[in-house]
Amino acid sequence: MSVFVEGLFAGKTAFFTGGTSGIGLGIAERFAELGARVVLVGRNEEKMTAAVEGLLRRGLRASGHACDVRQYAAIEEALMQSHGEYGPLDFVFAGAAGNFPAAVTGMSANGFKAVIDIDVLGTFNTYRAAYAFLRKPGAVLVSISANHAHQPMAMQAHVCAAKAGVELLTHTLALEWGGEGVRAVCVTPGPIDGTEGMRRLAPSEEARRRVCEASPLGRMGTVREVADLAVFLCSDAAGYITGATFRVDGGGSAGG
Ligand code: COA
């Protein structure tokens, strides 16, 4: 059962980078179920088309664009097309992210840069280009971060640096755009089952077991649990919340 009322986001438009799979798609689906028109952006055209068709088949309102968030002109074009179709944006999700496990000595400068570019530059490009199309007042920006932003992790220096950058960038926008009625928040999922991130970081049953054991709740989270936090943060119930980060990690970060 959901605590959120049907039609909560009727008449609203939500734009998602990294929206064609995993957490991004799960949040988009939930927003569409609650009445929003959703725009999915991803690098892979086939994945994007399949994700959009999946939502349309369920009678939900969705469209999509294949583009790389590292290319400012491409993301700006996607936003212009979204505006032509649905009008001003109520919610913008910056969820496009890169990750691979590698020690600093096992990573080239280009490998480090690839993740910084997708996460930090991609988030900047998305919000910078979206600024002209935001509903003001009322728009909400939501960045999908990770515990990496607050805690150093071996084999993840590139992601730690990138997620810390994403969070400070997002919180700075809360300051710069707050006067125009735009809120900006970060959501920090812990280990979420069924995502590409978990497939990469915990590829074996043994690794999955260790991840669950490290969680105070003894399990991984679900995409739906992340989506429910995002719904709350975009609802009027969160009207005085901005410039803040919210964890949905089963308490995994509580022990450091
Ligand atoms: N270990 C070390 N270096 C790696 C690596 C690994 N496992 N995987 C990629 N790299 C390096 C490449 O060698 C390359 O560096 P080089 O040119 O010096 O050889 C650099 O990263 C860029 O790789 P490339 O495959 O050309 O980049 P891309 O832009 O196509 O892909 C990545 C970006 C590397 C982040 C890729 O992992 C990706 O596409 N990720 C998106 C999906 C994802 O990570 N989802 C999970 C999010 S939590």
Residues whose N, C-alpha, C, O or C-beta is under 5 A from the ligand:
A	BS01	COA	A97 G98 N99 F100 P101 A102 G106 M107 S108 N110 G111 A114 E196 G197
